[in-house]
Amino acid sequence: MYYDYLMNISSALFFICYIPELYANYKNKNANLYNVPEKVIIVFGTGFAFSYAFMNADSTLMTNYGALLLLDILALLMRGYYVYKNNYIDVILPVADNVRTAPLTPEPSQPEYKEPLDNSI
């Protein structure tokens, strides 16, 4: 069609909208659990729109919604990963290899240990 350029402009603007979200999720490595259902609904909505474009064999809409569907899935997976990582994985603290246990002999600063006398004889 003659007006396909309008859909291409729309696609470019939608792509630009995803850049701050993906960058913020990557940079902060944090995501809120409450935003995941919203992303799931968006993925389903974009999936239905892509199916509509596919059934009508409209290449302009398929280009638009196909790319948006990939970006939505990427954003959902990234958000889900960070929610899982930040909320459901125990934190493991690093341990040094040369951990020193209790001294076998008293340190010079400690008083010398003396055995108790056995008065049972």
KOLDRENSE-310747 format. One line per 2 residues: number of its first residue (from 1); their letters; for each residue y, x, z of N, C-alpha, C, O. Coordinates in Angstrom, 3 decimals. Layout:
<nodes>
NUM) A) Y:X:Z:Y:X:Z:Y:X:Z:Y:X:Z; ...;
</nodes>
This chain:
<nodes>
1) MY) -1.195:0.818:0.000:0.000:0.000:0.000:1.265:0.866:0.000:1.232:2.061:0.291; 2.337:0.232:-0.327:3.607:0.918:-0.390:4.140:1.252:1.004:4.846:2.246:1.178;
3) YD) 3.800:0.418:2.002:4.352:0.590:3.343:3.437:1.391:4.268:3.597:1.322:5.487; 2.497:2.139:3.731:1.588:2.933:4.553:2.316:4.020:5.346:1.844:4.442:6.401;
5) YL) 3.441:4.462:4.847:4.179:5.504:5.561:4.627:5.026:6.944:4.779:5.838:7.857; 4.840:3.720:7.107:5.213:3.196:8.427:4.083:3.408:9.434:4.339:3.742:10.591;
7) MN) 2.832:3.215:8.999:1.695:3.447:9.886:1.547:4.937:10.189:1.168:5.303:11.302; 1.837:5.791:9.224:1.762:7.230:9.462:2.819:7.679:10.468:2.547:8.535:11.309;
9) IS) 4.000:7.118:10.389:5.049:7.421:11.369:4.620:6.926:12.750:4.809:7.619:13.749; 4.050:5.739:12.799:3.560:5.191:14.058:2.483:6.090:14.664:2.489:6.341:15.869;
11) SA) 1.564:6.571:13.835:0.507:7.457:14.317:1.091:8.736:14.904:0.674:9.183:15.972; 2.055:9.321:14.203:2.673:10.557:14.692:3.353:10.331:16.038:3.263:11.176:16.929;
13) LF) 4.030:9.203:16.189:4.690:8.916:17.471:3.675:8.685:18.593:3.904:9.096:19.731; 2.563:8.032:18.278:1.518:7.857:19.291:0.931:9.200:19.714:0.656:9.415:20.895;
15) FI) 0.739:10.104:18.754:0.196:11.416:19.100:1.137:12.169:20.027:0.700:12.831:20.968; 2.416:12.063:19.754:3.407:12.748:20.592:3.364:12.208:22.019:3.604:12.956:22.967;
17) CY) 3.062:10.928:22.184:2.989:10.342:23.531:1.860:10.939:24.367:1.957:10.973:25.593; 0.805:11.404:23.730:-0.336:11.938:24.474:-0.124:13.372:24.938:-0.777:13.815:25.882;
19) IP) 0.758:14.089:24.306:0.951:15.499:24.649:1.377:15.687:26.105:0.778:16.520:26.785; 2.376:14.965:26.629:2.739:15.170:28.036:1.611:14.800:29.006:1.428:15.471:30.022;
21) EL) 0.865:13.751:28.703:-0.219:13.344:29.601:-1.322:14.394:29.648:-1.767:14.775:30.731; -1.761:14.857:28.503:-2.824:15.863:28.470:-2.346:17.171:29.093:-3.100:17.829:29.810;
23) YA) -1.106:17.548:28.825:-0.569:18.779:29.401:-0.452:18.670:30.921:-0.788:19.613:31.638; 0.018:17.535:31.411:0.162:17.358:32.866:-1.198:17.364:33.548:-1.349:17.971:34.608;
25) NY) -2.189:16.703:32.962:-3.525:16.723:33.555:-4.094:18.127:33.576:-4.720:18.525:34.559; -3.886:18.889:32.503:-4.407:20.249:32.452:-3.652:21.165:33.405:-4.262:21.961:34.120;
27) KN) -2.354:21.057:33.417:-1.527:21.953:34.236:-1.730:21.694:35.722:-1.891:22.638:36.497; -1.725:20.434:36.128:-1.859:20.091:37.542:-3.302:20.109:38.013:-3.565:20.233:39.209;
29) KN) -4.241:19.987:37.075:-5.665:19.900:37.398:-5.898:18.847:38.475:-6.676:19.030:39.411; -5.197:17.754:38.301:-5.267:16.672:39.265:-5.131:15.362:38.516:-4.395:15.253:37.535;
31) AN) -5.855:14.376:39.001:-5.749:13.050:38.399:-6.000:12.027:39.485:-6.672:12.301:40.479; -5.461:10.870:39.285:-5.586:9.813:40.264:-6.730:8.886:39.863:-6.836:8.497:38.700;
33) LY) -7.577:8.537:40.809:-8.718:7.668:40.541:-8.268:6.295:40.070:-8.983:5.639:39.313; -7.100:5.854:40.503:-6.624:4.524:40.156:-6.238:4.397:38.685:-6.150:3.282:38.171;
35) NV) -6.007:5.507:38.000:-5.637:5.462:36.588:-6.841:5.456:35.653:-6.682:5.201:34.459; -8.031:5.728:36.158:-9.214:5.780:35.306:-9.555:4.412:34.708:-9.832:4.350:33.510;
37) PE) -9.552:3.301:35.477:-9.837:2.007:34.838:-8.859:1.661:33.712:-9.247:1.044:32.719; -7.611:2.052:33.865:-6.629:1.824:32.804:-7.047:2.552:31.533:-6.967:1.992:30.439;
39) KV) -7.494:3.800:31.674:-7.921:4.572:30.510:-9.171:3.967:29.878:-9.316:3.989:28.656; -10.074:3.428:30.695:-11.281:2.797:30.150:-10.894:1.590:29.301:-11.441:1.398:28.215;
41) II) -9.966:0.784:29.780:-9.513:-0.384:29.022:-8.833:0.048:27.725:-9.026:-0.579:26.684; -8.044:1.108:27.784:-7.380:1.609:26.574:-8.407:2.108:25.563:-8.253:1.881:24.363;
43) VF) -9.462:2.791:26.039:-10.505:3.270:25.126:-11.202:2.093:24.447:-11.450:2.127:23.241; -11.519:1.051:25.219:-12.156:-0.123:24.618:-11.225:-0.791:23.597:-11.662:-1.163:22.508;
45) GT) -9.967:-0.939:23.945:-9.013:-1.560:23.023:-8.867:-0.761:21.736:-8.858:-1.336:20.648; -8.755:0.546:21.849:-8.643:1.388:20.665:-9.938:1.365:19.862:-9.913:1.409:18.632;
47) GF) -11.075:1.294:20.563:-12.360:1.209:19.873:-12.478:-0.063:19.052:-12.965:-0.029:17.922; -12.036:-1.187:19.608:-12.051:-2.443:18.852:-11.098:-2.392:17.659:-11.421:-2.897:16.584;
49) AF) -9.938:-1.789:17.844:-8.987:-1.667:16.731:-9.560:-0.772:15.636:-9.387:-1.051:14.450; -10.247:0.313:16.034:-10.864:1.178:15.037:-11.992:0.445:14.302:-12.160:0.605:13.093;
51) SY) -12.760:-0.357:15.042:-13.821:-1.150:14.407:-13.237:-2.124:13.391:-13.793:-2.297:12.307; -12.130:-2.755:13.733:-11.455:-3.674:12.799:-11.037:-2.933:11.529:-11.243:-3.420:10.417;
53) AF) -10.448:-1.750:11.708:-10.014:-0.979:10.542:-11.209:-0.544:9.708:-11.134:-0.519:8.480; -12.299:-0.204:10.361:-13.500:0.230:9.649:-14.117:-0.925:8.861:-14.526:-0.751:7.713;
55) MN) -14.180:-2.103:9.482:-14.758:-3.268:8.802:-13.924:-3.705:7.599:-14.471:-4.223:6.625; -12.627:-3.504:7.656:-11.749:-3.864:6.542:-11.552:-2.718:5.562:-10.846:-2.870:4.565;
57) AD) -12.169:-1.571:5.835:-12.075:-0.387:4.965:-10.626:0.002:4.692:-10.265:0.355:3.570; -9.810:-0.068:5.729:-8.403:0.306:5.609:-8.260:1.755:6.078:-8.301:2.037:7.276;
59) ST) -8.094:2.656:5.134:-8.081:4.081:5.465:-6.878:4.457:6.331:-6.984:5.346:7.176; -5.766:3.809:6.137:-4.578:4.122:6.943:-4.805:3.751:8.396:-4.494:4.534:9.295;
61) LM) -5.344:2.563:8.634:-5.631:2.159:10.015:-6.750:2.998:10.620:-6.707:3.322:11.807; -7.756:3.354:9.811:-8.842:4.193:10.334:-8.317:5.561:10.752:-8.736:6.109:11.772;
63) TN) -7.404:6.104:9.964:-6.804:7.389:10.325:-6.038:7.273:11.633:-6.145:8.134:12.506; -5.271:6.211:11.758:-4.481:5.999:12.962:-5.383:5.790:14.183:-5.286:6.522:15.168;
65) YG) -6.251:4.794:14.109:-7.042:4.443:15.286:-8.177:5.417:15.552:-8.605:5.559:16.697; -8.669:6.085:14.527:-9.698:7.098:14.752:-9.173:8.262:15.578:-9.809:8.706:16.534;
67) AL) -8.000:8.744:15.189:-7.393:9.845:15.942:-6.991:9.390:17.349:-7.162:10.133:18.315; -6.460:8.179:17.461:-6.099:7.667:18.788:-7.328:7.494:19.671:-7.281:7.754:20.874;
69) LL) -8.427:7.054:19.065:-9.658:6.894:19.838:-10.138:8.245:20.368:-10.575:8.340:21.515; -10.061:9.276:19.551:-10.445:10.612:20.023:-9.528:11.096:21.144:-10.000:11.665:22.129;
71) LD) -8.232:10.875:21.000:-7.302:11.271:22.054:-7.521:10.468:23.332:-7.421:11.014:24.431; -7.817:9.177:23.196:-8.089:8.352:24.380:-9.353:8.819:25.100:-9.383:8.896:26.328;
73) IL) -10.385:9.127:24.336:-11.630:9.607:24.947:-11.395:10.951:25.617:-11.888:11.187:26.720; -10.647:11.834:24.965:-10.334:13.134:25.568:-9.541:12.958:26.860:-9.839:13.612:27.859;
75) AL) -8.547:12.092:26.851:-7.743:11.857:28.058:-8.585:11.243:29.167:-8.420:11.599:30.334; -9.492:10.319:28.820:-10.361:9.713:29.824:-11.319:10.740:30.418:-11.505:10.781:31.634;
77) LM) -11.921:11.561:29.580:-12.844:12.578:30.083:-12.132:13.608:30.957:-12.656:14.028:31.988; -10.937:14.007:30.534:-10.176:14.980:31.321:-9.794:14.392:32.672:-9.925:15.051:33.704;
79) RG) -9.327:13.167:32.662:-8.929:12.516:33.909:-10.140:12.296:34.818:-10.067:12.528:36.024; -11.247:11.848:34.235:-12.458:11.651:35.015:-12.982:12.940:35.603:-13.451:12.958:36.741;
81) YY) -12.910:14.025:34.839:-13.360:15.325:35.337:-12.546:15.773:36.537:-13.107:16.212:37.540; -11.231:15.667:36.442:-10.389:16.113:37.545:-10.509:15.204:38.765:-10.407:15.677:39.897;
83) VY) -10.723:13.909:38.551:-10.950:13.010:39.685:-12.241:13.410:40.396:-12.276:13.493:41.624; -13.287:13.654:39.635:-14.567:14.060:40.226:-14.440:15.408:40.920:-14.910:15.585:42.045;
85) KN) -13.806:16.351:40.247:-13.676:17.697:40.808:-12.859:17.700:42.100:-13.207:18.399:43.051; -11.786:16.929:42.138:-10.897:16.948:43.294:-11.361:16.053:44.432:-10.936:16.259:45.569;
87) NY) -12.215:15.071:44.175:-12.578:14.121:45.219:-14.032:14.160:45.645:-14.349:13.737:46.757; -14.924:14.651:44.804:-16.333:14.501:45.107:-17.121:15.798:45.163:-18.338:15.755:45.344;
89) ID) -16.490:16.929:45.017:-17.185:18.211:45.105:-16.704:18.912:46.361:-15.502:19.040:46.596; -17.666:19.371:47.175:-17.307:20.096:48.385:-16.668:21.427:48.016:-17.042:22.070:47.036;
91) VI) -15.716:21.811:48.813:-15.051:23.084:48.595:-15.907:24.180:49.204:-16.291:24.096:50.371; -16.206:25.196:48.430:-16.985:26.336:48.911:-16.027:27.502:49.062:-15.388:27.929:48.101;
93) LP) -15.939:28.007:50.277:-15.044:29.121:50.531:-15.742:30.425:50.192:-16.934:30.572:50.463; -15.027:31.372:49.607:-15.664:32.654:49.289:-15.968:33.431:50.558:-15.219:33.364:51.533;
95) VA) -17.060:34.160:50.539:-17.484:34.966:51.676:-17.569:36.404:51.206:-18.099:36.684:50.130; -17.044:37.318:52.017:-17.085:38.729:51.657:-18.509:39.255:51.786:-19.298:38.739:52.579;
97) DN) -18.834:40.278:51.009:-20.174:40.852:51.033:-20.418:41.672:52.300:-21.548:41.752:52.782; -19.392:42.262:52.823:-19.561:43.129:53.982:-19.154:42.414:55.272:-18.340:42.925:56.041;
99) VR) -19.714:41.254:55.497:-19.411:40.507:56.706:-20.060:41.227:57.880:-21.236:41.588:57.827; -19.305:41.424:58.907:-19.790:42.161:60.067:-20.205:41.182:61.144:-19.438:40.290:61.506;
101) TA) -21.391:41.339:61.651:-21.864:40.482:62.725:-21.455:41.081:64.064:-20.729:42.073:64.121; -21.923:40.473:65.121:-21.595:40.968:66.467:-22.067:42.408:66.610:-23.155:42.750:66.149;
103) PL) -21.264:43.250:67.242:-21.634:44.673:67.354:-22.886:44.844:68.208:-23.079:44.144:69.202; -23.731:45.787:67.801:-24.940:46.089:68.568:-24.612:46.923:69.795:-25.269:46.805:70.829;
105) TP) -23.623:47.743:69.680:-23.184:48.542:70.822:-21.761:48.133:71.142:-21.022:47.720:70.248; -21.372:48.238:72.376:-20.011:47.828:72.728:-18.968:48.710:72.065:-19.158:49.914:71.891;
107) EP) -17.894:48.096:71.711:-16.768:48.823:71.137:-16.108:49.643:72.250:-16.236:49.299:73.425; -15.416:50.703:71.901:-14.750:51.505:72.935:-13.736:50.714:73.748:-13.514:51.023:74.919;
109) SQ) -13.128:49.721:73.165:-12.132:48.964:73.901:-12.776:47.977:74.882:-12.103:47.468:75.779; -14.065:47.707:74.716:-14.754:46.783:75.602:-15.362:47.558:76.779:-15.716:48.729:76.641;
111) PE) -15.480:46.902:77.924:-16.125:47.602:79.039:-17.604:47.824:78.720:-18.233:47.037:78.013; -18.131:48.906:79.258:-19.516:49.264:78.975:-20.457:48.256:79.620:-20.243:47.814:80.748;
113) YK) -21.470:47.915:78.902:-22.442:46.937:79.383:-23.426:47.641:80.299:-23.948:48.702:79.957; -23.682:47.055:81.460:-24.656:47.616:82.404:-25.743:46.590:82.644:-25.467:45.400:82.791;
115) EP) -26.983:47.058:82.683:-28.126:46.183:82.946:-28.056:45.709:84.392:-27.690:46.482:85.278; -28.396:44.473:84.637:-28.450:44.020:86.041:-29.613:44.677:86.771:-30.674:44.926:86.197;
117) LD) -29.389:44.946:88.024:-30.445:45.591:88.842:-31.532:44.582:89.166:-31.255:43.426:89.484; -32.754:45.033:89.081:-33.886:44.154:89.385:-34.250:44.384:90.852:-34.842:45.408:91.191;
119) NS) -33.907:43.461:91.698:-34.158:43.579:93.136:-35.465:42.924:93.563:-35.667:42.661:94.749; -36.340:42.663:92.626:-37.569:41.981:92.966:-38.636:42.922:93.513:-39.707:42.433:93.873;
121) I) -38.431:44.221:93.604:-39.428:45.158:94.109:-39.440:45.152:95.603:-40.219:45.882:96.217;
</nodes>
